[in-house]
Each structure stands twice: as C-alpha cells, then as structure tokens.
Amino acid sequence: MSRSVLRIKGTLLLRQDRFSLQKAAGIIKEGGLVAFPTETVYGLGAAATDEKAVNRIYQAKGRPVDNPMIVHISSSGQLNIVARYVPEIAYKLTDRFWPGPLSLVLPRADIIPAAVCAGLPTIAVRMPDHRIALEFIHASGVPIAAPSANRSGKPSPTSFRHVLDDLAGKIDAVIKSEACSVGVESTVLDLTGSGPVILRPGGIPREELEEALGQKVPVSGGIGSAGRPISPGMKYRHYSPRAPLILITGPKQRRSLLLKAIAGYYQEKGLKVGSLGDYINKTAPLKGNKTEYMAAHLYHALRQLDHHGVDLILAEETDIAGIGLAVMNRLRKAATRILKV
C-alpha cells in the first residue's frame, strides 16, 4: 500500500508511526540526516560511526568543526560500544538518571570517528527520555550523533516547525512532534578527570547530581587549555535570536526598573521592544515550578519574538537554583549585552 509523504523544500516530514520511523532509520543507514525529537530539544542525527554522515551535520548547521557533538543511544548496554572505558560512577548515574537529560563524558571508543568529538579523545553520550527518540535510535541499529537541529548560533529547536525554519532543504527528514518537555539541552558531566565536573548545566540540576553522588560537583567553563571546547555549546555565542538581547542582572526591584526605563527609551525612538519574561507569561499559563516553566518555553519565546519583528529583546536574570542555572547559562550565551544593576 502506498503512503503519501510530505516534503518541505525536499526535506521529508515524517509521522511517528512505525512505517515512518523505519523510513527514518533507513535514511540513517544510508548516511543521511534526520532531525528527531527528544525531551530536551530536537536533535539532528547521523550514524555516529559514519564519518561522512557526521561531517554532513557540520555542513548543514554551519557548525564549527571544533564544537563536539553528543552521541545518543537507546540502551545502557550500548555505552560499552561508544566508550573505551566506563567507570563505576557512570553506572551509578545511569541507574539514577537514564533515560534523561544527562550526558556523560567518557573516553572515546575507536569505533567513533574523531569528527564526532571534534578530535577529542573523549565522547559525550546520553540516552534520551523520549519514546520516539528511543524507537528511532533502536530501529537505526547504530548510536546517533546529534547536536541540536538548528542553524549554528540560533535558538535551539523545540518543535519540528523550528527545525524546518532553519534546515528545510538542507537535511533529509524531520520526525514530526510538538514541544519538547524540558526545553533546554542536557547537562554535560565529565567523568574523565579526578572527579565529576559539570561542563554544561542543563536538564539535570547540579543539586540532584550532588545528592546522587554524595559530593559537591563543580561547574567548569567547558573550554580546554588550548582554547578548544570540551563540551557542546560553550565556546561560541549560542541560542541567539536575530534581535539584540539585553540581559539585566542584579536585585529584582532594580532590574525591573531598568528594564522599564530601557523599554521606554527605545519605544520613544520608534523601536519595537519585547520583554522575554512578559512574553512567556502572556502566551501560556504558568504551571508548576517557575524556572522549569521558563526553561521549557525559552527557545520558543526567543524565536517567536523574532517572528513578531521586535527590534530589541529585554530579559532579566533568573534564580540559579535547579534548572535555573541552565536557563541563565543560555541567556548569557544568547545576550548581545549584559547589564548589572
């Protein structure tokens, strides 16, 4: 029986049924690129063992070749395929947090080409907490190298529409899904040194890692001694909308006063100004934890403010407890200018 398949500028838009996931897996096996949903953001996947396919990711995204990727697996048993050595602490963490938004940095196995890891001897690997992602990876029969499925530097995609906005015509297929529940990328935890170190804050809060390990876990800048990033999303400006973004930090009352003053000043000059916090609060009702809500809607809001044609985006710092640390990391990376009051 024939099935109609929708194409957007040559990119297949696939549903989540068994036929479509098998089609996506076939594209991966042939060296193609497939964008797929996870609980964090959409990933742009290629077979992690296929160097040519991995290089296509860099080309499609316009991604710097010294920015390493994360390898996604569908079972803990695949950890020994992609990592040369797995310490006991890794299994303690996977038992607690996998599937989920935690990427572990481990020694890279020879089966993984250096291009995946930007030439580093280490590999970041995770198992996503998303049914479609796991079924897709399993059907592909190979670990999937996947950075976020956006043009490099832009806000990460949390729906298939964001992927098509950035990459239609540049990749082979997108698996259709709505909003990603976590909304910011995974926490990247380095296990190759004398103790665990967070290279990039993300979906698993620092506090939860410390509770699980029974020790303090420091946060690194994610940049190695030679100036090379040892984690995705750390060296370059990332997550940035087209409009300039001013991030205001400091005591809440003074922040709010400055935000209103800046907004009024530029509006008098005829510019269209958008407040990130106000936009998020107005477009969807607050449910649950405020910082988790902010994380889930952050990238969509940045993209929508661009869509509405604002000339300037204003944002205030968030509480850095829990996932707030990841939100602030993304805002600092996206900001054109940071003002402290």
C-alpha positions in Angstrom: 0.0 0.0 0.0 1.4 3.4 -1.0 1.7 6.1 1.6 1.8 9.9 0.8 4.9 11.6 2.2 5.1 15.4 2.6 8.2 17.2 1.5 9.2 20.7 2.6 11.8 22.1 0.2 12.9 18.5 -0.4 13.0 17.5 3.3 10.7 14.7 4.3 8.2 15.4 7.1 7.7 12.1 8.8 5.0 11.0 11.3 5.6 8.9 14.4 4.1 5.7 13.2 6.1 2.5 12.7 6.4 2.9 8.9 7.8 6.5 9.3 10.3 5.5 11.9 11.5 2.7 9.7 11.9 5.2 6.9 13.9 7.5 9.2 16.1 4.6 10.3 16.7 3.7 6.6 17.9 7.2 5.9 20.4 7.0 8.8 21.7 3.6 7.5 22.3 5.2 4.1 24.3 8.1 5.5 21.6 10.6 5.7 20.5 13.2 8.3 17.3 13.0 10.3 16.0 15.6 12.9 14.2 13.8 15.8 12.5 14.9 19.0 13.9 14.4 22.5 12.8 15.6 25.9 15.3 18.4 25.7 15.4 19.9 22.2 15.3 18.5 18.7 18.5 16.7 17.6 20.0 16.5 14.1 21.1 12.9 13.8 23.5 10.9 11.8 25.1 7.5 12.3 27.8 8.1 14.9 30.1 5.5 13.2 29.8 7.2 9.8 32.4 10.0 9.4 31.0 11.3 6.1 27.5 11.5 7.6 28.8 13.3 10.7 30.5 15.8 8.5 27.2 16.5 6.8 25.9 17.7 10.1 28.6 20.3 10.4 27.8 21.5 6.9 24.0 21.6 7.3 24.2 23.5 10.5 27.1 25.7 9.6 28.7 24.4 12.8 32.3 25.0 13.8 34.3 21.7 13.4 35.8 22.2 16.9 32.4 22.0 18.6 31.9 18.4 19.7 28.6 16.5 19.4 26.7 14.3 21.8 26.1 10.6 20.9 22.6 9.3 21.7 22.0 5.6 22.5 18.8 3.6 23.1 20.0 1.3 25.9 22.6 1.4 28.6 24.2 -1.7 27.0 25.4 0.5 24.1 27.6 2.5 26.5 30.4 0.0 26.1 30.2 0.3 22.3 30.9 4.1 22.2 33.1 4.4 25.3 36.5 2.8 25.6 36.2 2.6 29.4 33.1 3.1 31.7 33.9 3.8 35.4 31.6 2.5 38.1 30.4 6.0 38.9 28.9 6.2 35.4 26.7 3.2 36.1 25.6 4.8 39.3 24.5 7.9 37.4 22.8 6.0 34.5 20.8 3.9 37.0 19.5 7.1 38.6 19.1 9.5 35.6 18.8 7.5 32.4 16.8 7.8 30.3 17.0 11.5 30.8 18.8 14.8 30.1 22.3 13.8 31.4 25.3 13.4 29.0 28.4 11.7 30.4 31.8 12.4 29.1 33.9 9.2 28.9 37.0 8.0 26.9 36.0 7.6 23.3 36.0 4.1 21.7 37.8 3.6 18.4 34.5 2.8 16.6 33.5 6.5 17.0 35.3 8.7 14.4 37.2 11.8 15.7 34.9 14.1 13.8 32.0 13.3 16.3 34.1 14.7 19.2 35.9 17.5 17.4 39.2 15.4 17.6 39.0 15.0 21.3 39.8 11.6 22.9 36.5 11.8 24.9 32.9 11.3 24.0 29.7 12.7 25.4 26.9 10.2 25.5 23.3 10.1 26.7 20.0 8.1 26.5 17.1 10.4 25.8 13.8 10.2 27.8 11.6 10.2 24.7 9.7 7.3 23.3 10.1 8.3 19.6 13.8 9.1 20.0 14.5 5.7 21.6 12.4 3.8 18.9 14.2 5.7 16.2 17.7 5.1 17.5 16.9 1.4 18.1 15.5 1.0 14.6 18.6 2.6 13.1 20.7 -0.1 14.7 23.6 2.4 15.5 24.3 5.1 18.0 23.3 8.5 16.7 25.5 11.6 16.8 23.2 14.6 17.3 23.7 18.2 18.1 20.6 20.5 18.2 18.7 20.6 14.9 19.2 24.3 14.2 21.5 26.6 12.3 24.5 27.2 14.4 24.1 30.0 16.9 20.4 30.3 16.7 17.9 29.4 19.5 17.7 25.6 19.7 14.5 24.0 18.2 11.8 22.6 20.5 9.3 21.7 17.7 9.5 20.4 14.2 8.5 23.8 12.9 11.6 25.3 14.3 13.7 22.7 12.5 12.0 23.3 9.2 12.5 27.1 9.6 16.3 26.6 9.9 17.1 23.4 7.9 14.4 22.6 5.3 16.2 21.6 2.2 19.5 21.0 4.0 18.6 17.7 5.7 16.9 14.5 4.6 14.0 14.3 7.1 12.3 15.5 10.2 10.2 13.4 12.5 7.1 15.4 13.4 6.5 16.1 17.1 5.3 19.0 19.2 7.1 20.8 22.1 10.0 19.2 23.9 9.1 18.9 27.6 12.4 20.0 29.2 13.2 22.7 26.7 17.0 23.2 27.3 19.8 20.8 26.4 21.2 18.0 28.6 23.6 18.5 31.5 27.1 17.5 30.4 29.1 15.8 33.2 32.8 15.0 32.7 33.9 11.7 34.3 37.4 11.6 32.8 39.2 13.6 35.5 39.9 13.2 39.2 36.3 13.9 40.0 33.0 14.7 38.2 32.7 18.2 36.7 29.7 19.8 35.0 30.9 21.2 31.7 27.5 22.5 30.7 24.5 23.0 33.0 21.3 21.5 31.6 18.2 19.4 32.3 19.5 17.6 35.4 20.2 20.2 38.1 23.5 20.3 39.9 21.8 19.7 43.2 20.4 16.4 42.0 23.8 15.2 40.9 25.4 16.2 44.2 22.6 14.4 46.1 23.1 11.2 44.0 26.9 11.3 44.3 27.1 12.5 47.9 29.7 15.1 47.0 30.0 18.6 45.6 30.2 18.9 41.8 32.0 21.9 40.4 30.9 23.7 37.2 33.6 24.3 34.6 33.6 26.8 31.7 33.7 23.9 29.2 36.8 25.2 27.5 40.1 23.2 27.4 43.6 24.5 28.0 44.2 25.1 24.3 41.0 27.1 23.9 39.1 24.2 22.4 35.6 23.5 23.7 35.4 20.2 25.6 31.6 20.3 25.7 28.9 21.4 23.2 27.6 24.9 23.4 30.4 26.5 25.4 32.9 28.4 23.2 30.7 30.3 20.8 27.8 32.6 21.0 24.7 30.4 21.0 21.0 30.3 21.3 20.8 33.9 19.9 17.7 35.5 18.3 18.1 37.8 15.3 17.2 40.8 17.5 19.8 42.1 20.0 19.1 40.7 23.5 20.0 42.7 26.6 20.2 40.6 29.8 19.7 42.6 33.1 21.2 41.2 36.3 21.1 42.3 39.9 18.5 42.9 42.6 14.9 42.2 41.4 13.4 45.6 42.0 16.3 47.5 40.4 16.3 45.0 37.4 12.6 45.7 36.8 13.1 49.5 37.0 15.9 49.4 34.5 14.0 47.1 32.1 11.1 49.5 32.1 13.4 52.5 31.6 15.3 50.8 28.7 12.0 49.7 27.1 10.5 53.2 27.3 13.7 54.9 25.9 13.8 52.7 22.8 10.0 52.8 22.3 10.1 56.6 22.2 12.6 56.2 19.4 10.1 54.1 17.5 11.6 50.7 18.1 9.6 47.6 18.9 10.7 46.2 22.2 9.9 42.7 23.6 10.2 41.6 27.2 11.1 37.9 27.3 9.5 37.3 30.7 6.3 39.1 29.9 6.0 37.3 26.5 6.4 33.9 28.2 3.9 34.7 30.9 1.3 36.0 28.5 1.5 33.2 25.9 0.9 30.3 28.2 -0.4 29.8 31.8 2.2 29.2 34.4 2.2 25.6 35.6 4.5 24.2 38.3 8.0 25.4 39.0 8.7 28.9 37.6 12.3 28.2 36.4 11.3 24.9 34.9 8.5 26.7 33.1 11.0 29.3 31.8 13.3 26.6 30.6 10.5 24.8 28.7 9.4 27.9 26.9 12.7 29.8 26.5 13.8 28.9 22.9 10.2 29.1 21.5 9.8 32.5 23.0 13.0 33.8 21.5 12.0 32.5 18.1 8.5 34.0 18.4 9.8 37.4 19.4 11.9 37.3 16.2 8.8 36.2 14.3 6.9 39.2 15.6 9.6 41.5 14.3 10.9 43.0 17.6 13.9 45.3 17.3 15.2 44.5 20.9 14.6 41.8 23.4 15.0 42.5 27.2 15.4 39.7 29.7 16.0 39.5 33.4 18.2 37.0 35.3 16.5 34.0 36.9 17.1 32.2 40.1 20.1 29.8 39.5 18.7 27.1 41.8 17.7 23.9 40.0 17.3 24.2 36.2 17.7 28.0 36.6 21.5 27.5 36.3 20.9 26.2 32.8 18.5 29.0 31.9 21.0 31.6 33.0 23.8 29.8 31.1 21.6 30.0 27.9 20.6 33.6 28.4 24.2 34.7 28.9 25.3 32.9 25.8 22.4 34.5 23.8 22.9 38.0 25.1 24.3 40.8 23.0 24.9 42.8 26.2 24.7 42.1 29.9 23.9 44.9 32.3 24.4 44.6 36.1 22.5 47.0 38.4 
